[in-house]
C-alpha cells in the first residue's frame, strides 16, 4: 500500500514555488500539467491593482500563520476524503474526535464499501446529519473500489461523481493529498472573509471561488484557503470578531473599517448625547 505523509509547511511552500507555465496561469484548453489541470470555465479578469492588493494580503497572512494547514486529521487520501464528507455542517473538532475509531474499525476503502450504512453510523453519531453521511461514506467508498480500484482519483470530475462530494471536498482532497491546484476551497470562513477583505462581492461559493482563483497565484490556491480559515477562526469571526484591533483587518477588512467609524475621538465608542425628557405639546383649548 502506498504511504502518504503530509509535508511540513516549509517543504510545501518550497515545492509550490515552481512557476507555472503561461498555459497553466491562463487555464488554457489542452494544458495537461497534472499539478495545474485545465480550468473548464472562464475566470474574471481583475485589474493589476486588485491582484497586487491580493498578493500583499497573502504575504501578511503568510507571516501571521506560517503553520496554517488542513485541520482534519488523516494519514491516507481516502481518510481525508471521508473526513471532509463528514465535516459538512460540522466542526473539524467533532470529525477528528470520531474518525480514529471509524478508521480503526474500517481501515481501507474496501472495508467501508463492504460495511452497511447502519454499521458505519454508530461511529459518527456525534456528528450532525450522521444518517445521511453514513450512506454517503458507504456509497462513495463503494464507488471508489468499483471504479478506481480503491484509490482516490486525482481528477476533479471523477471526484465529483462520488456521493457526498462537491467542489469544496474535491479541492480539499486534490490540494492536500496530491498538491493539485484545481481550485480554491470555499467554506463558510473563506466565503465570509472573501467579502470582508474585498476579494469578492458574491455570496455564491462558485462565484467566490472564481474570484479568488483570478486574484491569487495558482500555486498558492490550496494554502490560501488554509490561511483564510485560520484568520477567520482566530480574528475575523462571524460573531465577536476582533477586527478593530487587528493589524491585518485594519488594513483590509470592512469590519475593522466599520469599527473605526463607530468609534469616537480617541478610539472610544461614540456615544450620543442623552436627551432630556420630552415636553408634551399643549393640547389646543376647546372654544367655550
ABEGO torsion letter per residue (X at the ends): XBBBBBBBAAAAAAAAABBBBAAAAAGBBGBABAABBBBABBBBBBBAAAAAAAAAAAAAAAAABAABBBABBBABAAAAAAAAAAABGBBAAAAAAAAAAAAAABABAAAAAABBAAAAAAAAAABBGAAAAAAAAAAAAAAAAAAAGGBBBABAAAAAABBGBBAAAAAAAAAAAAGBBAEBBBBAAAAAAAAAAGABABABAAAAAAAAAAABBAAAAAAAAAAAAAAAAAABBABGBAAAABAAAAAABAAAAAAAAABBBGGBBBBBBBBBBBBBBBBBBBBX
